Amino acid sequence: MMKTFLVTAAAGDTGAATVKFLRESGHKVRALVRRDDERAEQLRALGAGSGGRRHAEAETGSRGA
């Protein structure tokens, strides 16, 4: 069963690793970041689509919200 998780401070070392783990496990992830910068772009590369300036929603196999 796929669940949706909210990861706060997702651009940090622990948060990014958590997003990656959850995505690889097939879950949807909402990633909360402070700035839309290079680290936020790296989260998008892990599968998080652009959901707005402060958050991105990761959809299985999609890029974009």
All heavy atoms as TSV, in Angstrom:
chain	resi	resn	atom	element	x	y	z
A	1	MET	N	N	0.823	-1.180	0.000
A	1	MET	CA	C	0.000	0.000	0.000
A	1	MET	C	C	0.874	1.252	0.000
A	1	MET	O	O	1.719	1.418	0.867
A	1	MET	CB	C	-0.899	-0.010	1.243
A	1	MET	CG	C	-1.736	1.202	1.385
A	1	MET	SD	S	-2.800	1.003	2.832
A	1	MET	CE	C	-3.454	2.607	2.918
A	2	MET	N	N	0.709	2.086	-1.005
A	2	MET	CA	C	1.494	3.306	-1.105
A	2	MET	C	C	0.903	4.367	-0.182
A	2	MET	O	O	-0.287	4.602	-0.166
A	2	MET	CB	C	1.498	3.830	-2.545
A	2	MET	CG	C	2.334	5.061	-2.699
A	2	MET	SD	S	2.527	5.719	-4.376
A	2	MET	CE	C	1.199	5.051	-5.278
A	3	LYS	N	N	1.767	5.003	0.601
A	3	LYS	CA	C	1.353	6.070	1.504
A	3	LYS	C	C	1.997	7.373	1.054
A	3	LYS	O	O	2.952	7.374	0.294
A	3	LYS	CB	C	1.787	5.760	2.934
A	3	LYS	CG	C	1.104	4.549	3.524
A	3	LYS	CD	C	1.542	4.350	4.950
A	3	LYS	CE	C	0.824	3.148	5.549
A	3	LYS	NZ	N	1.191	2.954	6.956
A	4	THR	N	N	1.474	8.487	1.556
A	4	THR	CA	C	2.056	9.792	1.294
A	4	THR	C	C	2.667	10.303	2.591
A	4	THR	O	O	2.031	10.279	3.638
A	4	THR	CB	C	0.991	10.792	0.800
A	4	THR	OG1	O	0.407	10.276	-0.397
A	4	THR	CG2	C	1.609	12.145	0.497
A	5	PHE	N	N	3.917	10.754	2.500
A	5	PHE	CA	C	4.638	11.258	3.661
A	5	PHE	C	C	5.008	12.710	3.447
A	5	PHE	O	O	5.311	13.131	2.327
A	5	PHE	CB	C	5.941	10.466	3.872
A	5	PHE	CG	C	5.721	9.050	4.287
A	5	PHE	CD1	C	5.553	8.051	3.342
A	5	PHE	CD2	C	5.691	8.710	5.630
A	5	PHE	CE1	C	5.352	6.733	3.721
A	5	PHE	CE2	C	5.488	7.392	6.016
A	5	PHE	CZ	C	5.321	6.405	5.064
A	6	LEU	N	N	5.016	13.503	4.524
A	6	LEU	CA	C	5.519	14.866	4.511
A	6	LEU	C	C	6.891	14.850	5.158
A	6	LEU	O	O	7.040	14.389	6.294
A	6	LEU	CB	C	4.592	15.808	5.290
A	6	LEU	CG	C	5.140	17.216	5.516
A	6	LEU	CD1	C	5.299	17.952	4.186
A	6	LEU	CD2	C	4.237	17.996	6.460
A	7	VAL	N	N	7.888	15.344	4.419
A	7	VAL	CA	C	9.243	15.433	4.964
A	7	VAL	C	C	9.567	16.914	5.106
A	7	VAL	O	O	9.621	17.648	4.123
A	7	VAL	CB	C	10.275	14.739	4.039
A	7	VAL	CG1	C	11.679	14.880	4.607
A	7	VAL	CG2	C	9.917	13.271	3.849
A	8	THR	N	N	9.746	17.356	6.350
A	8	THR	CA	C	10.131	18.745	6.589
A	8	THR	C	C	11.649	18.850	6.521
A	8	THR	O	O	12.357	17.857	6.719
A	8	THR	CB	C	9.622	19.237	7.954
A	8	THR	OG1	O	10.174	18.418	8.973
A	8	THR	CG2	C	8.100	19.192	8.010
A	9	ALA	N	N	12.140	20.034	6.228
A	9	ALA	CA	C	13.584	20.260	6.068
A	9	ALA	C	C	14.162	19.273	5.050
A	9	ALA	O	O	15.248	18.730	5.219
A	9	ALA	CB	C	14.305	20.166	7.408
A	10	ALA	N	N	13.420	19.073	3.978
A	10	ALA	CA	C	13.766	18.046	2.992
A	10	ALA	C	C	15.043	18.342	2.222
A	10	ALA	O	O	15.636	17.435	1.651
A	10	ALA	CB	C	12.602	17.856	2.022
A	11	ALA	N	N	15.500	19.579	2.210
A	11	ALA	CA	C	16.723	19.913	1.473
A	11	ALA	C	C	17.981	19.629	2.294
A	11	ALA	O	O	19.088	19.667	1.756
A	11	ALA	CB	C	16.702	21.380	1.044
A	12	GLY	N	N	17.825	19.327	3.573
A	12	GLY	CA	C	18.980	19.002	4.406
A	12	GLY	C	C	19.467	17.588	4.151
A	12	GLY	O	O	18.844	16.802	3.422
A	13	ASP	N	N	20.576	17.248	4.759
A	13	ASP	CA	C	21.180	15.924	4.544
A	13	ASP	C	C	20.242	14.787	4.946
A	13	ASP	O	O	20.037	13.842	4.189
A	13	ASP	CB	C	22.492	15.794	5.322
A	13	ASP	CG	C	23.586	16.698	4.779
A	13	ASP	OD1	O	23.523	17.062	3.585
A	13	ASP	OD2	O	24.499	17.033	5.555
A	14	THR	N	N	19.673	14.872	6.130
A	14	THR	CA	C	18.778	13.815	6.607
A	14	THR	C	C	17.481	13.802	5.825
A	14	THR	O	O	16.977	12.739	5.435
A	14	THR	CB	C	18.491	13.989	8.108
A	14	THR	OG1	O	19.737	13.989	8.815
A	14	THR	CG2	C	17.603	12.882	8.631
A	15	GLY	N	N	16.903	14.986	5.582
A	15	GLY	CA	C	15.642	15.073	4.848
A	15	GLY	C	C	15.757	14.547	3.430
A	15	GLY	O	O	14.891	13.806	2.951
A	16	ALA	N	N	16.831	14.909	2.728
A	16	ALA	CA	C	17.024	14.448	1.349
A	16	ALA	C	C	17.178	12.931	1.297
A	16	ALA	O	O	16.628	12.270	0.411
A	16	ALA	CB	C	18.227	15.141	0.719
A	17	ALA	N	N	17.915	12.382	2.259
A	17	ALA	CA	C	18.080	10.925	2.306
A	17	ALA	C	C	16.739	10.244	2.596
A	17	ALA	O	O	16.439	9.181	2.047
A	17	ALA	CB	C	19.109	10.547	3.371
A	18	THR	N	N	15.924	10.877	3.431
A	18	THR	CA	C	14.609	10.328	3.745
A	18	THR	C	C	13.703	10.344	2.522
A	18	THR	O	O	13.017	9.363	2.229
A	18	THR	CB	C	13.961	11.117	4.897
A	18	THR	OG1	O	14.827	11.037	6.042
A	18	THR	CG2	C	12.597	10.569	5.255
A	19	VAL	N	N	13.719	11.464	1.779
A	19	VAL	CA	C	12.934	11.558	0.539
A	19	VAL	C	C	13.362	10.469	-0.431
A	19	VAL	O	O	12.528	9.765	-1.001
A	19	VAL	CB	C	13.075	12.955	-0.115
A	19	VAL	CG1	C	12.481	12.966	-1.519
A	19	VAL	CG2	C	12.427	14.022	0.751
A	20	LYS	N	N	14.665	10.310	-0.601
A	20	LYS	CA	C	15.177	9.291	-1.533
A	20	LYS	C	C	14.724	7.896	-1.112
A	20	LYS	O	O	14.251	7.112	-1.945
A	20	LYS	CB	C	16.701	9.360	-1.591
A	20	LYS	CG	C	17.307	8.379	-2.560
A	20	LYS	CD	C	18.808	8.522	-2.637
A	20	LYS	CE	C	19.367	7.507	-3.610
A	20	LYS	NZ	N	20.819	7.524	-3.662
A	21	PHE	N	N	14.850	7.577	0.163
A	21	PHE	CA	C	14.448	6.262	0.658
A	21	PHE	C	C	12.964	6.011	0.420
A	21	PHE	O	O	12.572	4.941	-0.066
A	21	PHE	CB	C	14.773	6.135	2.147
A	21	PHE	CG	C	14.207	4.893	2.776
A	21	PHE	CD1	C	14.829	3.670	2.583
A	21	PHE	CD2	C	13.038	4.939	3.520
A	21	PHE	CE1	C	14.301	2.510	3.136
A	21	PHE	CE2	C	12.500	3.795	4.079
A	21	PHE	CZ	C	13.131	2.576	3.889
A	22	LEU	N	N	12.131	6.987	0.771
A	22	LEU	CA	C	10.689	6.815	0.603
A	22	LEU	C	C	10.305	6.675	-0.861
A	22	LEU	O	O	9.457	5.852	-1.215
A	22	LEU	CB	C	9.938	7.990	1.245
A	22	LEU	CG	C	9.998	8.043	2.768
A	22	LEU	CD1	C	9.467	9.378	3.273
A	22	LEU	CD2	C	9.228	6.883	3.376
A	23	ARG	N	N	10.919	7.463	-1.743
A	23	ARG	CA	C	10.626	7.380	-3.176
A	23	ARG	C	C	11.046	6.021	-3.725
A	23	ARG	O	O	10.323	5.413	-4.497
A	23	ARG	CB	C	11.329	8.502	-3.933
A	23	ARG	CG	C	10.782	9.890	-3.606
A	23	ARG	CD	C	9.353	10.081	-4.110
A	23	ARG	NE	N	9.397	10.002	-5.562
A	23	ARG	CZ	C	8.605	9.228	-6.302
A	23	ARG	NH1	N	7.678	8.505	-5.752
A	23	ARG	NH2	N	8.729	9.208	-7.605
A	24	GLU	N	N	12.217	5.553	-3.329
A	24	GLU	CA	C	12.689	4.243	-3.790
A	24	GLU	C	C	11.805	3.117	-3.267
A	24	GLU	O	O	11.741	2.052	-3.872
A	24	GLU	CB	C	14.144	4.023	-3.368
A	24	GLU	CG	C	15.117	4.884	-4.142
A	24	GLU	CD	C	16.545	4.780	-3.648
A	24	GLU	OE1	O	16.784	4.218	-2.552
A	24	GLU	OE2	O	17.430	5.302	-4.340
A	25	SER	N	N	11.116	3.370	-2.170
A	25	SER	CA	C	10.193	2.382	-1.595
A	25	SER	C	C	8.805	2.479	-2.226
A	25	SER	O	O	7.900	1.735	-1.837
A	25	SER	CB	C	10.088	2.584	-0.082
A	25	SER	OG	O	11.342	2.375	0.522
A	26	GLY	N	N	8.636	3.411	-3.182
A	26	GLY	CA	C	7.385	3.516	-3.915
A	26	GLY	C	C	6.337	4.430	-3.303
A	26	GLY	O	O	5.185	4.409	-3.728
A	27	HIS	N	N	6.720	5.230	-2.331
A	27	HIS	CA	C	5.764	6.114	-1.672
A	27	HIS	C	C	5.727	7.489	-2.329
A	27	HIS	O	O	6.694	7.915	-2.968
A	27	HIS	CB	C	6.122	6.283	-0.195
A	27	HIS	CG	C	6.052	5.006	0.571
A	27	HIS	ND1	N	4.858	4.390	0.873
A	27	HIS	CD2	C	7.033	4.234	1.082
A	27	HIS	CE1	C	5.110	3.285	1.551
A	27	HIS	NE2	N	6.422	3.162	1.686
A	28	LYS	N	N	4.618	8.198	-2.124
A	28	LYS	CA	C	4.528	9.602	-2.513
A	28	LYS	C	C	5.116	10.420	-1.377
A	28	LYS	O	O	5.003	10.038	-0.212
A	28	LYS	CB	C	3.073	10.018	-2.725
A	28	LYS	CG	C	2.427	9.384	-3.927
A	28	LYS	CD	C	1.029	9.908	-4.087
A	28	LYS	CE	C	0.346	9.272	-5.281
A	28	LYS	NZ	N	-1.021	9.795	-5.449
A	29	VAL	N	N	5.748	11.532	-1.734
A	29	VAL	CA	C	6.393	12.365	-0.725
A	29	VAL	C	C	6.070	13.828	-0.984
A	29	VAL	O	O	6.168	14.286	-2.123
A	29	VAL	CB	C	7.934	12.175	-0.740
A	29	VAL	CG1	C	8.596	13.113	0.248
A	29	VAL	CG2	C	8.313	10.737	-0.462
A	30	ARG	N	N	5.692	14.523	0.060
A	30	ARG	CA	C	5.596	15.979	0.013
A	30	ARG	C	C	6.842	16.483	0.702
A	30	ARG	O	O	7.102	16.130	1.848
A	30	ARG	CB	C	4.354	16.462	0.728
A	30	ARG	CG	C	3.098	15.957	-0.001
A	30	ARG	CD	C	1.951	16.790	0.295
A	30	ARG	NE	N	2.079	17.974	-0.554
A	30	ARG	CZ	C	1.082	18.785	-0.819
A	30	ARG	NH1	N	-0.096	18.569	-0.291
A	30	ARG	NH2	N	1.251	19.822	-1.595
A	31	ALA	N	N	7.616	17.284	-0.004
A	31	ALA	CA	C	8.889	17.774	0.512
A	31	ALA	C	C	8.780	19.262	0.811
A	31	ALA	O	O	8.484	20.051	-0.072
A	31	ALA	CB	C	9.991	17.515	-0.516
A	32	LEU	N	N	9.004	19.639	2.058
A	32	LEU	CA	C	8.944	21.029	2.475
A	32	LEU	C	C	10.358	21.589	2.529
A	32	LEU	O	O	11.227	21.034	3.209
A	32	LEU	CB	C	8.277	21.128	3.853
A	32	LEU	CG	C	8.028	22.519	4.383
A	32	LEU	CD1	C	6.986	23.237	3.510
A	32	LEU	CD2	C	7.548	22.443	5.824
A	33	VAL	N	N	10.589	22.668	1.777
A	33	VAL	CA	C	11.904	23.308	1.743
A	33	VAL	C	C	11.737	24.800	2.020
A	33	VAL	O	O	10.681	25.379	1.774
A	33	VAL	CB	C	12.614	23.093	0.393
A	33	VAL	CG1	C	12.843	21.612	0.135
A	33	VAL	CG2	C	11.845	23.706	-0.751
A	34	ARG	N	N	12.805	25.416	2.499
A	34	ARG	CA	C	12.754	26.845	2.778
A	34	ARG	C	C	12.977	27.669	1.516
A	34	ARG	O	O	12.342	28.691	1.310
A	34	ARG	CB	C	13.814	27.218	3.805
A	34	ARG	CG	C	13.675	28.650	4.245
A	34	ARG	CD	C	14.694	29.152	5.227
A	34	ARG	NE	N	15.393	28.147	5.990
A	34	ARG	CZ	C	16.343	28.433	6.838
A	34	ARG	NH1	N	16.711	29.665	7.042
A	34	ARG	NH2	N	16.955	27.486	7.504
A	35	ARG	N	N	13.895	27.232	0.681
A	35	ARG	CA	C	14.226	27.977	-0.531
A	35	ARG	C	C	14.133	27.077	-1.758
A	35	ARG	O	O	14.483	25.912	-1.699
A	35	ARG	CB	C	15.651	28.515	-0.454
A	35	ARG	CG	C	15.840	29.550	0.601
A	35	ARG	CD	C	17.240	30.146	0.521
A	35	ARG	NE	N	17.442	31.022	1.644
A	35	ARG	CZ	C	18.186	30.722	2.699
A	35	ARG	NH1	N	18.825	29.577	2.756
A	35	ARG	NH2	N	18.308	31.576	3.686
A	36	ASP	N	N	13.693	27.657	-2.857
A	36	ASP	CA	C	13.684	26.934	-4.134
A	36	ASP	C	C	15.042	27.169	-4.781
A	36	ASP	O	O	15.226	28.079	-5.572
A	36	ASP	CB	C	12.541	27.436	-5.018
A	36	ASP	CG	C	12.339	26.563	-6.236
A	36	ASP	OD1	O	13.027	25.529	-6.351
A	36	ASP	OD2	O	11.498	26.923	-7.069
A	37	ASP	N	N	16.007	26.347	-4.380
A	37	ASP	CA	C	17.379	26.520	-4.841
A	37	ASP	C	C	17.897	25.209	-5.441
A	37	ASP	O	O	17.121	24.328	-5.794
A	37	ASP	CB	C	18.269	27.010	-3.693
A	37	ASP	CG	C	18.292	26.058	-2.496
A	37	ASP	OD1	O	17.767	24.936	-2.597
A	37	ASP	OD2	O	18.846	26.447	-1.450
A	38	GLU	N	N	19.206	25.087	-5.533
A	38	GLU	CA	C	19.822	23.893	-6.126
A	38	GLU	C	C	19.440	22.624	-5.370
A	38	GLU	O	O	19.199	21.581	-5.976
A	38	GLU	CB	C	21.348	24.049	-6.141
A	38	GLU	CG	C	22.070	22.879	-6.767
A	38	GLU	CD	C	23.569	23.098	-6.778
A	38	GLU	OE1	O	24.013	24.181	-7.208
A	38	GLU	OE2	O	24.280	22.175	-6.355
A	39	ARG	N	N	19.354	22.710	-4.051
A	39	ARG	CA	C	18.990	21.528	-3.268
A	39	ARG	C	C	17.540	21.119	-3.535
A	39	ARG	O	O	17.233	19.933	-3.604
A	39	ARG	CB	C	19.217	21.774	-1.786
A	39	ARG	CG	C	20.702	21.945	-1.468
A	39	ARG	CD	C	20.945	22.208	-0.020
A	39	ARG	NE	N	20.242	23.418	0.404
A	39	ARG	CZ	C	20.131	23.808	1.658
A	39	ARG	NH1	N	20.665	23.093	2.625
A	39	ARG	NH2	N	19.499	24.907	1.955
A	40	ALA	N	N	16.662	22.099	-3.726
A	40	ALA	CA	C	15.270	21.786	-4.079
A	40	ALA	C	C	15.220	21.126	-5.457
A	40	ALA	O	O	14.436	20.203	-5.686
A	40	ALA	CB	C	14.417	23.048	-4.060
A	41	GLU	N	N	16.064	21.575	-6.370
A	41	GLU	CA	C	16.130	20.965	-7.699
A	41	GLU	C	C	16.597	19.522	-7.605
A	41	GLU	O	O	16.116	18.650	-8.330
A	41	GLU	CB	C	17.065	21.769	-8.616
A	41	GLU	CG	C	17.141	21.239	-10.029
A	41	GLU	CD	C	15.783	21.169	-10.740
A	41	GLU	OE1	O	14.949	22.067	-10.546
A	41	GLU	OE2	O	15.567	20.197	-11.493
A	42	GLN	N	N	17.518	19.243	-6.693
A	42	GLN	CA	C	17.978	17.870	-6.498
A	42	GLN	C	C	16.834	16.990	-5.991
A	42	GLN	O	O	16.744	15.823	-6.362
A	42	GLN	CB	C	19.154	17.835	-5.525
A	42	GLN	CG	C	20.405	18.450	-6.118
A	42	GLN	CD	C	21.525	18.613	-5.104
A	42	GLN	OE1	O	21.322	18.428	-3.903
A	42	GLN	NE2	N	22.693	18.978	-5.574
A	43	LEU	N	N	15.951	17.548	-5.172
A	43	LEU	CA	C	14.778	16.791	-4.715
A	43	LEU	C	C	13.859	16.479	-5.888
A	43	LEU	O	O	13.311	15.388	-5.991
A	43	LEU	CB	C	14.009	17.567	-3.648
A	43	LEU	CG	C	14.706	17.720	-2.304
A	43	LEU	CD1	C	13.941	18.690	-1.426
A	43	LEU	CD2	C	14.846	16.371	-1.628
A	44	ARG	N	N	13.696	17.451	-6.782
A	44	ARG	CA	C	12.880	17.209	-7.977
A	44	ARG	C	C	13.480	16.074	-8.809
A	44	ARG	O	O	12.761	15.255	-9.363
A	44	ARG	CB	C	12.766	18.473	-8.811
A	44	ARG	CG	C	11.878	19.511	-8.198
A	44	ARG	CD	C	11.684	20.711	-9.144
A	44	ARG	NE	N	11.192	21.823	-8.391
A	44	ARG	CZ	C	11.936	22.805	-7.884
A	44	ARG	NH1	N	13.232	22.829	-8.101
A	44	ARG	NH2	N	11.392	23.769	-7.186
A	45	ALA	N	N	14.814	16.041	-8.872
A	45	ALA	CA	C	15.492	14.976	-9.626
A	45	ALA	C	C	15.228	13.601	-9.000
A	45	ALA	O	O	15.268	12.586	-9.698
A	45	ALA	CB	C	16.991	15.254	-9.701
A	46	LEU	N	N	14.936	13.574	-7.708
A	46	LEU	CA	C	14.598	12.321	-7.037
A	46	LEU	C	C	13.154	11.905	-7.308
A	46	LEU	O	O	12.735	10.828	-6.917
A	46	LEU	CB	C	14.804	12.454	-5.525
A	46	LEU	CG	C	16.235	12.561	-5.044
A	46	LEU	CD1	C	16.269	12.830	-3.541
A	46	LEU	CD2	C	17.011	11.291	-5.364
A	47	GLY	N	N	12.391	12.799	-7.935
A	47	GLY	CA	C	11.015	12.460	-8.259
A	47	GLY	C	C	9.997	13.457	-7.756
A	47	GLY	O	O	8.808	13.255	-7.919
A	48	ALA	N	N	10.455	14.518	-7.132
A	48	ALA	CA	C	9.534	15.543	-6.637
A	48	ALA	C	C	9.225	16.524	-7.755
A	48	ALA	O	O	10.129	17.076	-8.355
A	48	ALA	CB	C	10.145	16.275	-5.447
A	49	GLY	N	N	7.956	16.714	-8.039
A	49	GLY	CA	C	7.553	17.694	-9.040
A	49	GLY	C	C	7.397	19.057	-8.414
A	49	GLY	O	O	7.365	19.197	-7.205
A	50	SER	N	N	7.316	20.062	-9.237
A	50	SER	CA	C	7.173	21.421	-8.739
A	50	SER	C	C	5.749	21.640	-8.256
A	50	SER	O	O	4.808	21.628	-9.030
A	50	SER	CB	C	7.505	22.413	-9.844
A	50	SER	OG	O	7.288	23.724	-9.388
A	51	GLY	N	N	5.607	21.852	-6.968
A	51	GLY	CA	C	4.295	22.091	-6.398
A	51	GLY	C	C	4.153	23.499	-5.870
A	51	GLY	O	O	3.144	23.860	-5.300
A	52	GLY	N	N	5.160	24.298	-6.040
A	52	GLY	CA	C	5.146	25.658	-5.524
A	52	GLY	C	C	6.502	26.021	-4.973
A	52	GLY	O	O	7.413	25.207	-4.949
A	53	ARG	N	N	6.632	27.222	-4.534
A	53	ARG	CA	C	7.924	27.708	-4.069
A	53	ARG	C	C	8.419	26.980	-2.829
A	53	ARG	O	O	9.585	26.709	-2.678
A	53	ARG	CB	C	7.833	29.190	-3.783
A	53	ARG	CG	C	9.143	29.751	-3.340
A	53	ARG	CD	C	9.031	31.187	-2.984
A	53	ARG	NE	N	10.208	31.537	-2.224
A	53	ARG	CZ	C	11.036	32.481	-2.550
A	53	ARG	NH1	N	10.808	33.211	-3.585
A	53	ARG	NH2	N	12.087	32.734	-1.818
A	54	ARG	N	N	7.529	26.674	-1.924
A	54	ARG	CA	C	7.968	26.097	-0.658
A	54	ARG	C	C	7.725	24.605	-0.522
A	54	ARG	O	O	8.093	24.016	0.466
A	54	ARG	CB	C	7.317	26.830	0.497
A	54	ARG	CG	C	7.772	28.252	0.570
A	54	ARG	CD	C	7.370	28.855	1.877
A	54	ARG	NE	N	7.859	30.210	1.945
A	54	ARG	CZ	C	8.871	30.585	2.689
A	54	ARG	NH1	N	9.491	29.730	3.443
A	54	ARG	NH2	N	9.255	31.835	2.700
A	55	HIS	N	N	7.090	23.988	-1.472
A	55	HIS	CA	C	6.916	22.542	-1.375
A	55	HIS	C	C	6.831	21.925	-2.761
A	55	HIS	O	O	6.530	22.575	-3.725
A	55	HIS	CB	C	5.676	22.171	-0.556
A	55	HIS	CG	C	4.386	22.407	-1.272
A	55	HIS	ND1	N	3.797	23.643	-1.319
A	55	HIS	CD2	C	3.599	21.583	-1.991
A	55	HIS	CE1	C	2.682	23.556	-2.031
A	55	HIS	NE2	N	2.550	22.318	-2.443
A	56	ALA	N	N	7.144	20.690	-2.802
A	56	ALA	CA	C	7.040	19.925	-4.036
A	56	ALA	C	C	6.413	18.590	-3.688
A	56	ALA	O	O	6.699	18.018	-2.638
A	56	ALA	CB	C	8.417	19.729	-4.662
A	57	GLU	N	N	5.549	18.090	-4.526
A	57	GLU	CA	C	4.923	16.805	-4.268
A	57	GLU	C	C	5.504	15.776	-5.214
A	57	GLU	O	O	5.506	15.971	-6.423
A	57	GLU	CB	C	3.407	16.890	-4.452
A	57	GLU	CG	C	2.740	15.558	-4.143
A	57	GLU	CD	C	1.237	15.652	-4.121
A	57	GLU	OE1	O	0.720	16.763	-4.014
A	57	GLU	OE2	O	0.609	14.611	-4.219
A	58	ALA	N	N	6.011	14.722	-4.656
A	58	ALA	CA	C	6.584	13.662	-5.467
A	58	ALA	C	C	5.488	12.702	-5.871
A	58	ALA	O	O	4.790	12.153	-5.036
A	58	ALA	CB	C	7.664	12.922	-4.667
A	59	GLU	N	N	5.327	12.521	-7.138
A	59	GLU	CA	C	4.340	11.585	-7.679
A	59	GLU	C	C	5.101	10.438	-8.329
A	59	GLU	O	O	6.095	10.663	-9.010
A	59	GLU	CB	C	3.482	12.269	-8.736
A	59	GLU	CG	C	2.683	13.434	-8.228
A	59	GLU	CD	C	1.442	12.994	-7.469
A	59	GLU	OE1	O	1.020	11.849	-7.649
A	59	GLU	OE2	O	0.930	13.805	-6.704
A	60	THR	N	N	4.674	9.238	-8.136
A	60	THR	CA	C	5.352	8.091	-8.724
A	60	THR	C	C	5.398	8.242	-10.235
A	60	THR	O	O	4.370	8.391	-10.888
A	60	THR	CB	C	4.618	6.786	-8.349
A	60	THR	OG1	O	4.558	6.700	-6.935
A	60	THR	CG2	C	5.330	5.596	-8.915
A	61	GLY	N	N	6.615	8.274	-10.765
A	61	GLY	CA	C	6.807	8.311	-12.206
A	61	GLY	C	C	6.421	9.597	-12.890
A	61	GLY	O	O	6.324	9.638	-14.105
A	62	SER	N	N	6.197	10.683	-12.175
A	62	SER	CA	C	5.830	11.928	-12.838
A	62	SER	C	C	6.706	13.067	-12.371
A	62	SER	O	O	7.310	13.007	-11.320
A	62	SER	CB	C	4.358	12.281	-12.590
A	62	SER	OG	O	4.185	12.655	-11.250
A	63	ARG	N	N	6.752	14.091	-13.158
A	63	ARG	CA	C	7.482	15.294	-12.799
A	63	ARG	C	C	6.555	16.455	-13.027
A	63	ARG	O	O	6.235	16.786	-14.137
A	63	ARG	CB	C	8.696	15.436	-13.666
A	63	ARG	CG	C	9.896	15.910	-12.906
A	63	ARG	CD	C	10.938	16.340	-13.847
A	63	ARG	NE	N	11.295	17.653	-13.425
A	63	ARG	CZ	C	12.493	18.117	-13.354
A	63	ARG	NH1	N	13.476	17.408	-13.779
A	63	ARG	NH2	N	12.737	19.297	-12.910
A	64	GLY	N	N	6.103	17.095	-12.035
A	64	GLY	CA	C	5.157	18.186	-12.173
A	64	GLY	C	C	3.970	17.929	-11.262
A	64	GLY	O	O	3.659	16.810	-10.935
A	65	ALA	N	N	3.382	19.001	-10.827
A	65	ALA	CA	C	2.286	18.831	-9.871
A	65	ALA	C	C	1.028	19.036	-10.523
A	65	ALA	O	O	0.249	19.366	-11.016
A	65	ALA	CB	C	2.458	19.782	-8.705
